[in-house]
Amino acid sequence: MDKVACIVDFSIIIPAYNEKDYLFATIDAIQLATRKLVEESDVGVETIVVDNNSVDGTAEIARSKG
């Protein structure tokens, strides 16, 4: 999948350790909450998940969300 470069105006950083059960919903909630801002203005938003060596699949979920 090709990534399109954009200017990021702010970043949302999620520290995570064994958060598999909550991460998918958390990222979805962030995307929903920022969608209107992104669509209605010229604002670039990125979400970064910082995985602290989880063993439950947290990193895989973060990767699957893009």
N, C-alpha and C positions, 0 to 999 in steps of 0.2 A: 504494500500500500504506500502510495506517495504521500509525503507530508508536505503541507503548504506552510512556508515560513510566514510568520506574522509578527507584528510588534506586540510584545506583552506589556500591558500596563500594570497589571498586578498578578501576584501568584498566591495561590492557596496551597499551603503546605500541610500535609497530613502525616504526622509521625505514627508509625504502626508497628506493633509487635504482636503476632498471633491474633490478628483482627479479622480473620476470614469471615466470620459470621456477621460482621457489621460493615465491612469495607464497601461492598457492592452498593448497599443502600445509602451509605454515606456519600459516595461519589455521585450516585444518581441524584441525591438531594441537592448537592452542590451545583450540579449541572442544571437542574430545574430552577434553583434560586438565581443563578446568574444568566440564564438564557435570555430573559427580557432585557437585561442590561446590555448584553452582547448584541442582540438583534436591533435595539433601538439607538445605540450609540456606537461610536467608533472606538470601542474599548476591547483590548485583547486580554483574555483571562486564561491562565494555565493552572492546572491542578497537579501538584507533585506529591507522590506518595513516597515517603522515606521509610523503607522497610528495614527493621533492625534484626535481620537474620531470622525471620520467622520460620517455623517448621510446619505450619498448618496450611500453607498454600496462599498466604496473603499476597506474596509477590506475583503469583500467577493471576490472581484476580485483578491486581493493579495493572498488569500488562494487558489483560483482556479488555480493560476499559479504555485502553489507548493512551 
